[in-house]
Amino acid sequence: MQITEKPTTTETSQDVIVKIQLNGGHNHTLALKSDTPLLRSLLGSILGRVQNAGNRTLFQIPTEAGRSALCFCSDDLVCVQTEPPVYVRPNEEESNGGVTLADS
């Protein structure tokens, strides 16, 4: 998977607020950097389902400064909301079904 952000003057990562919604109405909010592998995995999981890839992933996300963890299967992931917006599109250059992330 590859991350590309909207053209800017520098190629630094930015803070992204990520709201995760799971089956059963469970919600969780995280603050991640735009270049973190976790953000790519979360969004790639949704893209994979859309593309009928059928790959399952176990997410184990530390929360509350490492005092607890949020663990769930990618099958239970309903949506990922990001602030600022991060959009997912298939990365056609990679044969493994990777994703490219880009800001609005």
C-alpha positions as protocol buffer text, in pm:
chain_id: "A"
residue {
  index: 1
  type: MET
  ca { x: 0 y: 0 z: 0 }
}
residue {
  index: 2
  type: GLN
  ca { x: 116 y: 349 z: -71 }
}
residue {
  index: 3
  type: ILE
  ca { x: 18 y: 682 z: 81 }
}
residue {
  index: 4
  type: THR
  ca { x: 12 y: 991 z: -130 }
}
residue {
  index: 5
  type: GLU
  ca { x: -120 y: 1317 z: 1 }
}
residue {
  index: 6
  type: LYS
  ca { x: -251 y: 1609 z: -197 }
}
residue {
  index: 7
  type: PRO
  ca { x: 45 y: 1810 z: -331 }
}
residue {
  index: 8
  type: THR
  ca { x: 187 y: 2032 z: -60 }
}
residue {
  index: 9
  type: THR
  ca { x: 510 y: 2219 z: -9 }
}
residue {
  index: 10
  type: THR
  ca { x: 643 y: 1952 z: 229 }
}
residue {
  index: 11
  type: GLU
  ca { x: 597 y: 1577 z: 255 }
}
residue {
  index: 12
  type: THR
  ca { x: 531 y: 1558 z: 628 }
}
residue {
  index: 13
  type: SER
  ca { x: 262 y: 1351 z: 788 }
}
residue {
  index: 14
  type: GLN
  ca { x: -29 y: 1523 z: 954 }
}
residue {
  index: 15
  type: ASP
  ca { x: -255 y: 1440 z: 1244 }
}
residue {
  index: 16
  type: VAL
  ca { x: -578 y: 1265 z: 1148 }
}
residue {
  index: 17
  type: ILE
  ca { x: -875 y: 1207 z: 1378 }
}
residue {
  index: 18
  type: VAL
  ca { x: -1010 y: 860 z: 1296 }
}
residue {
  index: 19
  type: LYS
  ca { x: -1358 y: 751 z: 1404 }
}
residue {
  index: 20
  type: ILE
  ca { x: -1413 y: 377 z: 1374 }
}
residue {
  index: 21
  type: GLN
  ca { x: -1763 y: 230 z: 1368 }
}
residue {
  index: 22
  type: LEU
  ca { x: -1806 y: -144 z: 1422 }
}
residue {
  index: 23
  type: ASN
  ca { x: -2098 y: -384 z: 1391 }
}
residue {
  index: 24
  type: GLY
  ca { x: -2337 y: -352 z: 1682 }
}
residue {
  index: 25
  type: GLY
  ca { x: -2296 y: 25 z: 1701 }
}
residue {
  index: 26
  type: HIS
  ca { x: -1959 y: 27 z: 1877 }
}
residue {
  index: 27
  type: ASN
  ca { x: -1757 y: 345 z: 1810 }
}
residue {
  index: 28
  type: HIS
  ca { x: -1403 y: 451 z: 1890 }
}
residue {
  index: 29
  type: THR
  ca { x: -1203 y: 765 z: 1808 }
}
residue {
  index: 30
  type: LEU
  ca { x: -826 y: 766 z: 1751 }
}
residue {
  index: 31
  type: ALA
  ca { x: -566 y: 1029 z: 1667 }
}
residue {
  index: 32
  type: LEU
  ca { x: -320 y: 892 z: 1409 }
}
residue {
  index: 33
  type: LYS
  ca { x: -58 y: 1030 z: 1176 }
}
residue {
  index: 34
  type: SER
  ca { x: -158 y: 1029 z: 808 }
}
residue {
  index: 35
  type: ASP
  ca { x: 135 y: 799 z: 721 }
}
residue {
  index: 36
  type: THR
  ca { x: 74 y: 532 z: 985 }
}
residue {
  index: 37
  type: PRO
  ca { x: 41 y: 172 z: 864 }
}
residue {
  index: 38
  type: LEU
  ca { x: -265 y: 132 z: 1089 }
}
residue {
  index: 39
  type: LEU
  ca { x: -459 y: 396 z: 893 }
}
residue {
  index: 40
  type: ARG
  ca { x: -362 y: 225 z: 566 }
}
residue {
  index: 41
  type: SER
  ca { x: -475 y: -111 z: 705 }
}
residue {
  index: 42
  type: LEU
  ca { x: -810 y: 21 z: 829 }
}
residue {
  index: 43
  type: LEU
  ca { x: -894 y: 191 z: 503 }
}
residue {
  index: 44
  type: GLY
  ca { x: -747 y: -94 z: 299 }
}
residue {
  index: 45
  type: SER
  ca { x: -976 y: -336 z: 482 }
}
residue {
  index: 46
  type: ILE
  ca { x: -1281 y: -142 z: 369 }
}
residue {
  index: 47
  type: LEU
  ca { x: -1147 y: -117 z: 15 }
}
residue {
  index: 48
  type: GLY
  ca { x: -1076 y: -491 z: 14 }
}
residue {
  index: 49
  type: ARG
  ca { x: -1434 y: -565 z: 109 }
}
residue {
  index: 50
  type: VAL
  ca { x: -1559 y: -339 z: -168 }
}
residue {
  index: 51
  type: GLN
  ca { x: -1334 y: -521 z: -414 }
}
residue {
  index: 52
  type: ASN
  ca { x: -1446 y: -861 z: -273 }
}
residue {
  index: 53
  type: ALA
  ca { x: -1087 y: -945 z: -176 }
}
residue {
  index: 54
  type: GLY
  ca { x: -1209 y: -1149 z: 121 }
}
residue {
  index: 55
  type: ASN
  ca { x: -898 y: -1089 z: 335 }
}
residue {
  index: 56
  type: ARG
  ca { x: -960 y: -1081 z: 710 }
}
residue {
  index: 57
  type: THR
  ca { x: -742 y: -884 z: 947 }
}
residue {
  index: 58
  type: LEU
  ca { x: -728 y: -875 z: 1325 }
}
residue {
  index: 59
  type: PHE
  ca { x: -685 y: -518 z: 1447 }
}
residue {
  index: 60
  type: GLN
  ca { x: -527 y: -472 z: 1791 }
}
residue {
  index: 61
  type: ILE
  ca { x: -512 y: -100 z: 1866 }
}
residue {
  index: 62
  type: PRO
  ca { x: -361 y: 30 z: 2190 }
}
residue {
  index: 63
  type: THR
  ca { x: -580 y: 294 z: 2357 }
}
residue {
  index: 64
  type: GLU
  ca { x: -561 y: 519 z: 2663 }
}
residue {
  index: 65
  type: ALA
  ca { x: -183 y: 554 z: 2643 }
}
residue {
  index: 66
  type: GLY
  ca { x: -137 y: 176 z: 2624 }
}
residue {
  index: 67
  type: ARG
  ca { x: -351 y: 100 z: 2930 }
}
residue {
  index: 68
  type: SER
  ca { x: -613 y: -78 z: 2719 }
}
residue {
  index: 69
  type: ALA
  ca { x: -659 y: -210 z: 2368 }
}
residue {
  index: 70
  type: LEU
  ca { x: -932 y: -221 z: 2106 }
}
residue {
  index: 71
  type: CYS
  ca { x: -932 y: -557 z: 1925 }
}
residue {
  index: 72
  type: PHE
  ca { x: -1168 y: -647 z: 1642 }
}
residue {
  index: 73
  type: CYS
  ca { x: -1187 y: -843 z: 1318 }
}
residue {
  index: 74
  type: SER
  ca { x: -1197 y: -652 z: 991 }
}
residue {
  index: 75
  type: ASP
  ca { x: -1533 y: -823 z: 922 }
}
residue {
  index: 76
  type: ASP
  ca { x: -1682 y: -610 z: 1201 }
}
residue {
  index: 77
  type: LEU
  ca { x: -1549 y: -281 z: 1065 }
}
residue {
  index: 78
  type: VAL
  ca { x: -1840 y: -75 z: 931 }
}
residue {
  index: 79
  type: CYS
  ca { x: -1674 y: 259 z: 857 }
}
residue {
  index: 80
  type: VAL
  ca { x: -1372 y: 478 z: 921 }
}
residue {
  index: 81
  type: GLN
  ca { x: -1426 y: 854 z: 946 }
}
residue {
  index: 82
  type: THR
  ca { x: -1118 y: 1079 z: 921 }
}
residue {
  index: 83
  type: GLU
  ca { x: -1062 y: 1446 z: 997 }
}
residue {
  index: 84
  type: PRO
  ca { x: -919 y: 1597 z: 779 }
}
residue {
  index: 85
  type: PRO
  ca { x: -1064 y: 1380 z: 501 }
}
residue {
  index: 86
  type: VAL
  ca { x: -851 y: 1095 z: 370 }
}
residue {
  index: 87
  type: TYR
  ca { x: -982 y: 925 z: 55 }
}
residue {
  index: 88
  type: VAL
  ca { x: -910 y: 570 z: -61 }
}
residue {
  index: 89
  type: ARG
  ca { x: -864 y: 460 z: -418 }
}
residue {
  index: 90
  type: PRO
  ca { x: -720 y: 140 z: -567 }
}
residue {
  index: 91
  type: ASN
  ca { x: -348 y: 152 z: -638 }
}
residue {
  index: 92
  type: GLU
  ca { x: -339 y: 14 z: -989 }
}
residue {
  index: 93
  type: GLU
  ca { x: 42 y: 4 z: -994 }
}
residue {
  index: 94
  type: GLU
  ca { x: 57 y: -265 z: -724 }
}
residue {
  index: 95
  type: SER
  ca { x: -54 y: -617 z: -806 }
}
residue {
  index: 96
  type: ASN
  ca { x: -133 y: -698 z: -440 }
}
residue {
  index: 97
  type: GLY
  ca { x: -449 y: -484 z: -433 }
}
residue {
  index: 98
  type: GLY
  ca { x: -284 y: -199 z: -243 }
}
residue {
  index: 99
  type: VAL
  ca { x: -446 y: 134 z: -178 }
}
residue {
  index: 100
  type: THR
  ca { x: -343 y: 491 z: -227 }
}
residue {
  index: 101
  type: LEU
  ca { x: -455 y: 746 z: 31 }
}
residue {
  index: 102
  type: ALA
  ca { x: -498 y: 1110 z: -62 }
}
residue {
  index: 103
  type: ASP
  ca { x: -629 y: 1418 z: 115 }
}
residue {
  index: 104
  type: SER
  ca { x: -931 y: 1598 z: -24 }
}
